[in-house]
Amino acid sequence: MKRLATALAVTGLLALGACNRTPAENNAANVRDTAENKAEAIDNQADAARDAGENRAEVIENTADAVRDAGENRADAIEANDSGR
């Protein structure tokens, strides 16, 4: 969100500065602004994918922990039944 706010602020400042520019300068500024906005969107997608990947990894690790715990509990139960003989 900080990047988006910064991009919007820069775009606003560039719009104010466009008053004394030639049409070619205005077009170039628009190209730069468009590229910056697209790059910002891609950065946001990368951040979201990274977050989703981290969340998925955590779910997988939790599943592995649950399997270990279940195995340990089952082994303990088997040993407890065997020691009662």
N, C-alpha and C positions, 0 to 999 in steps of 0.2 A: 504494500500500500504506500510505503514511503516513496518508492520509485515512481509510482503513478502520480502521487502528489507533486513530486519534483518535475516530472514530465509535463504535467498540466501547468505548473508555474512557469516553466521555461517556454512552453507554447504561448502562454499569455504575454510574457515579456517580448517574445518574438513578434507577436501580433501588434504590440504597441510600437515596436521598432520598425514595422513594415511600412509605416506612413511615409517615410522618406526613401524608400527603396524603389529600384526599377522593377518592371514586371519579371525580368529574368531572376533577380535577387529574391523576389517573392516566391517564384516557382521553386527555386533551389531550397529556400527555407521550408516550403511545404513538403518537398521531397525528404528533407532531413527530419522534419517533424513526423511524417508518416513512417519513415524507417524507424525512428525512435519508439513510436507507439507500437509498431509491430514487434520490435525487439523486446520491449517491455512485456508484451503479451506472452512472448515465447519464454522469457525469464519466469513469469508467473506460472506458466505451465510446467516448467522444469521444477520449480519449487513445490508445486502441488504433487507432481509425480514422485519427487524425493520424499515428501511427507507420506504419501500413500505407500511407497515402498518400505519406509521405516515402520509404518503401522502393520503392514503385512508381515514383515520380519518378526515383529514382536508377537503377533498371533502365532506364527510358526514356532517360535521359541517357547511360548506358553504351552502349546500342544505337546512339544517334546518333554517339557517339565511334567505335564500331566501323565504322559506315558511312563516316564521314569517313576513317578510317585505311585501309580497304579501297580507297576511291576514290583516295586519295593513292598507295597502293602500285601500283595498276593504272596510274595516270597515269605514275608513275615508270618502270614497266616498258615502257610504250609509248614514252616518250622515250628510254630506254636502247636499245631495239631500233632506233629511228629514227636515233640518233646513230652507229650502227655502219655506216652506209652509206657 
